[in-house]
Amino acid sequence: MKLTFLGTRGYIEARTARHRRHAALLVEYHGRRVMIDCGADWRGRLDEIRPHAIVLTHGHPDHLWGLRDGASCPVHATEETWQDAADYPIDAGHVIKARDLFTIEGIGFEAFPVEHSIRSPAVGYRVTAGRVTVFYGPDLVYIHDRDAALEGAALYVGDGATLEQSFVRRQDGHLIGHTPVRTQLTWCAKTGVPEAVFTHCGAEIVEGDERSIGATLRHWAEERGVTASIAHDGLSRVLR
């Protein structure tokens, strides 16, 4: 399985050469390419990626609005996300259901509901190709059935909106916002995930001294017996 971080910027104004475009991940396996999320920055740019399929986590602009002109490949999303895309000219749209394992282009996907937004409910994906499993959750407060989501995963790709300060609040009985990186590292330690990479970077990372932030991140990870790093646009990883 090859992972390419097409974009790593969250829904913020700040951008740099390393974090220029909205967070999106390309998963490749045996020459087939599935893109996860397609935010506003990707509108009109899908020909550069040429995905065979697209999978969406939720309907916020930085995850969905790149498809406002449609797509030439199949698009997979939850019913809630399709409500946000109801007027999009997408011919090959498919509805996915939480915890139903499905296969796209030889790659297995299982959607796990996550707390993040009331208006646009989100999911994270357990992605499996061959013998490798990763979890991709770029926008979240909490993963429902977290142990099942992360069991046996070689890599956790998480939410880099905030490092240590909580961006979590409660609204109508739900948690919304973003859980800090430091807390997500603890999730990895508790579930035996050996490595974490953070995307969907907030202003703290994008505008900060990434070398210093990286050192702090590695220290937190070492305390928990895992390794961790910050993704940047164009970063590729091959997992076997």
C-alpha positions as CSV (number, residue, x, y, z in Angstrom):
1,M,0.0,0.0,0.0
2,K,1.3,3.4,-0.9
3,L,0.0,6.6,0.8
4,T,0.5,10.0,-0.6
5,F,-0.6,13.1,1.3
6,L,-1.9,15.2,-1.5
7,G,-2.7,18.0,0.9
8,T,-2.3,18.6,4.7
9,R,-3.8,22.0,5.4
10,G,-6.9,22.2,7.6
11,Y,-9.8,24.7,7.1
12,I,-7.7,27.7,7.8
13,E,-6.5,30.8,5.9
14,A,-2.8,30.2,6.6
15,R,-0.9,28.2,4.0
16,T,2.8,27.5,3.2
17,A,4.6,25.5,0.6
18,R,4.6,22.4,2.9
19,H,0.9,22.8,3.8
20,R,-0.7,24.4,0.8
21,R,-3.8,22.4,0.0
22,H,-6.7,21.0,2.0
23,A,-6.1,17.6,3.5
24,A,-6.5,14.7,1.1
25,L,-4.9,11.3,1.0
26,L,-4.3,9.1,-2.1
27,V,-4.2,5.3,-1.4
28,E,-2.6,3.2,-4.1
29,Y,-2.5,-0.6,-4.4
30,H,-1.5,-2.6,-7.5
31,G,-1.8,0.5,-9.7
32,R,-5.3,1.5,-8.5
33,R,-5.8,4.9,-6.9
34,V,-8.4,5.9,-4.4
35,M,-8.6,9.5,-3.1
36,I,-9.9,10.2,0.4
37,D,-11.6,13.6,0.6
38,C,-11.7,16.4,-2.0
39,G,-11.8,19.8,-0.5
40,A,-12.3,23.2,-2.1
41,D,-8.6,23.5,-3.0
42,W,-9.0,20.5,-5.3
43,R,-11.8,22.0,-7.4
44,G,-10.8,21.7,-11.0
45,R,-7.7,19.7,-10.2
46,L,-8.9,16.2,-10.2
47,D,-7.2,15.6,-13.6
48,E,-3.9,16.0,-11.9
49,I,-4.7,13.1,-9.5
50,R,-6.7,10.8,-11.8
51,P,-8.2,8.8,-9.0
52,H,-10.2,5.7,-9.9
53,A,-12.6,6.4,-7.0
54,I,-13.1,9.0,-4.3
55,V,-14.2,8.3,-0.7
56,L,-15.4,11.1,1.6
57,T,-15.2,11.5,5.4
58,H,-17.8,14.3,5.7
59,G,-19.4,17.3,4.1
60,H,-17.3,20.3,5.3
61,P,-15.9,22.6,2.6
62,D,-12.3,21.4,3.0
63,H,-13.4,17.8,2.5
64,L,-16.2,18.0,-0.1
65,W,-16.3,21.3,-2.1
66,G,-13.7,20.1,-4.7
67,L,-16.5,18.0,-6.2
68,R,-18.9,20.9,-6.8
69,D,-18.3,20.5,-10.6
70,G,-18.8,16.7,-10.4
71,A,-16.3,13.9,-10.8
72,S,-15.5,11.4,-13.6
73,C,-15.0,8.5,-11.2
74,P,-17.3,6.9,-8.6
75,V,-17.7,8.7,-5.3
76,H,-18.5,6.9,-2.0
77,A,-19.9,8.7,1.0
78,T,-22.4,8.3,3.9
79,E,-26.0,9.3,3.5
80,E,-25.3,12.4,5.7
81,T,-22.5,13.5,3.4
82,W,-24.6,13.0,0.3
83,Q,-27.2,15.4,1.8
84,D,-24.5,18.1,1.8
85,A,-23.7,17.2,-1.8
86,A,-27.3,16.8,-3.0
87,D,-27.0,19.3,-5.9
88,Y,-23.6,18.1,-7.1
89,P,-23.5,16.7,-10.6
90,I,-22.1,13.3,-9.6
91,D,-23.4,10.4,-11.7
92,A,-21.7,7.5,-10.0
93,G,-22.5,8.1,-6.3
94,H,-22.6,5.3,-3.8
95,V,-23.9,5.3,-0.2
96,I,-21.8,3.7,2.4
97,K,-22.9,2.6,5.9
98,A,-20.9,2.7,9.1
99,R,-19.1,-0.5,10.0
100,D,-20.0,-2.2,6.7
101,L,-16.8,-3.4,5.1
102,F,-16.6,-2.6,1.4
103,T,-14.0,-2.9,-1.3
104,I,-12.9,-0.3,-3.9
105,E,-10.3,-1.1,-6.5
106,G,-9.0,-4.0,-4.4
107,I,-8.7,-1.8,-1.2
108,G,-10.9,-2.5,1.8
109,F,-12.7,0.3,3.6
110,E,-14.7,0.4,6.8
111,A,-16.2,3.6,8.0
112,F,-16.2,4.3,11.8
113,P,-18.4,7.2,13.0
114,V,-16.4,9.9,14.8
115,E,-17.5,12.9,16.9
116,H,-16.7,16.1,15.1
117,S,-19.6,18.0,13.7
118,I,-23.4,18.0,14.3
119,R,-24.3,19.6,10.9
120,S,-21.9,17.4,8.9
121,P,-21.5,14.1,10.7
122,A,-18.1,12.5,10.0
123,V,-16.4,9.1,9.7
124,G,-12.9,7.9,9.8
125,Y,-11.8,5.0,7.7
126,R,-10.0,1.7,8.5
127,V,-8.2,1.0,5.2
128,T,-6.7,-2.4,4.4
129,A,-4.7,-3.5,1.4
130,G,-2.9,-6.8,1.4
131,R,-1.6,-7.4,4.9
132,V,-1.5,-3.7,5.9
133,T,-4.1,-1.7,7.7
134,V,-4.1,2.0,8.5
135,F,-6.7,4.3,10.1
136,Y,-7.4,7.7,8.6
137,G,-9.2,10.2,10.7
138,P,-8.3,13.8,9.7
139,D,-11.1,15.6,11.6
140,L,-12.3,14.3,14.9
141,V,-12.9,14.6,18.6
142,Y,-13.6,10.9,19.4
143,I,-13.7,7.6,17.5
144,H,-16.7,5.4,18.3
145,D,-15.6,1.7,18.7
146,R,-12.0,3.0,18.8
147,D,-10.5,-0.3,19.8
148,A,-12.0,-2.0,16.8
149,A,-11.0,0.9,14.5
150,L,-7.4,0.8,15.5
151,E,-6.9,-3.0,16.2
152,G,-3.9,-4.2,14.2
153,A,-3.3,-0.9,12.4
154,A,0.3,-0.3,11.4
155,L,-0.3,3.5,11.1
156,Y,-2.7,6.0,12.5
157,V,-3.3,9.2,10.4
158,G,-4.9,11.7,12.7
159,D,-6.1,15.3,13.2
160,G,-3.4,18.0,13.4
161,A,-5.7,20.9,14.1
162,T,-4.3,21.4,17.6
163,L,-1.2,20.1,19.4
164,E,-2.0,20.3,23.1
165,Q,-4.9,22.9,23.6
166,S,-8.3,21.4,23.4
167,F,-10.6,22.6,20.6
168,V,-13.5,20.5,21.9
169,R,-16.8,21.8,23.0
170,R,-20.2,20.4,23.7
171,Q,-23.3,21.3,21.7
172,D,-26.7,19.6,22.0
173,G,-25.2,16.7,23.9
174,H,-22.5,16.1,21.3
175,L,-18.8,16.8,21.3
176,I,-17.6,18.9,18.4
177,G,-14.3,20.2,17.3
178,H,-10.8,18.7,17.4
179,T,-9.0,16.5,19.9
180,P,-5.3,17.5,20.5
181,V,-2.5,15.6,18.9
182,R,-1.1,14.7,22.4
183,T,-4.4,12.9,23.3
184,Q,-4.4,11.0,20.0
185,L,-0.9,9.7,20.7
186,T,-2.3,8.2,23.9
187,W,-5.0,6.5,21.9
188,C,-2.3,4.9,19.8
189,A,-0.4,3.8,22.9
190,K,-3.5,2.2,24.4
191,T,-4.4,0.3,21.3
192,G,-0.9,-0.8,20.3
193,V,-0.6,1.3,17.1
194,P,3.1,1.8,16.6
195,E,3.1,5.0,14.5
196,A,1.1,8.1,14.0
197,V,1.2,10.8,11.3
198,F,-0.8,14.0,11.6
199,T,-2.5,15.8,8.7
200,H,-5.3,18.4,8.5
201,C,-2.8,20.8,10.1
202,G,-4.0,23.9,12.0
203,A,-2.4,27.3,12.2
204,E,-0.3,26.2,15.2
205,I,1.6,23.8,12.9
206,V,1.3,25.7,9.6
207,E,2.5,29.0,11.0
208,G,4.8,27.6,13.7
209,D,8.4,26.4,13.8
210,E,7.8,22.9,12.5
211,R,11.3,21.7,13.5
212,S,10.6,22.7,17.1
213,I,7.1,21.3,17.0
214,G,8.4,18.1,15.5
215,A,10.8,17.7,18.4
216,T,8.0,18.1,20.9
217,L,5.8,15.7,19.1
218,R,8.6,13.0,19.0
219,H,9.1,13.5,22.8
220,W,5.4,13.0,23.5
221,A,5.4,9.9,21.2
222,E,8.5,8.4,22.9
223,E,6.9,8.8,26.3
224,R,4.1,6.6,25.0
225,G,6.2,4.1,23.2
226,V,5.2,5.1,19.7
227,T,6.7,7.2,16.9
228,A,5.1,10.2,15.3
229,S,5.6,12.9,12.7
230,I,3.8,15.7,10.8
231,A,2.8,15.1,7.2
232,H,3.4,17.6,4.5
233,D,1.9,18.0,1.0
234,G,3.5,15.4,-1.3
235,L,4.8,13.1,1.4
236,S,4.6,9.5,0.3
237,R,4.8,6.3,2.4
238,V,5.0,2.7,1.3
239,L,3.7,0.2,3.8
240,R,4.2,-3.6,3.5
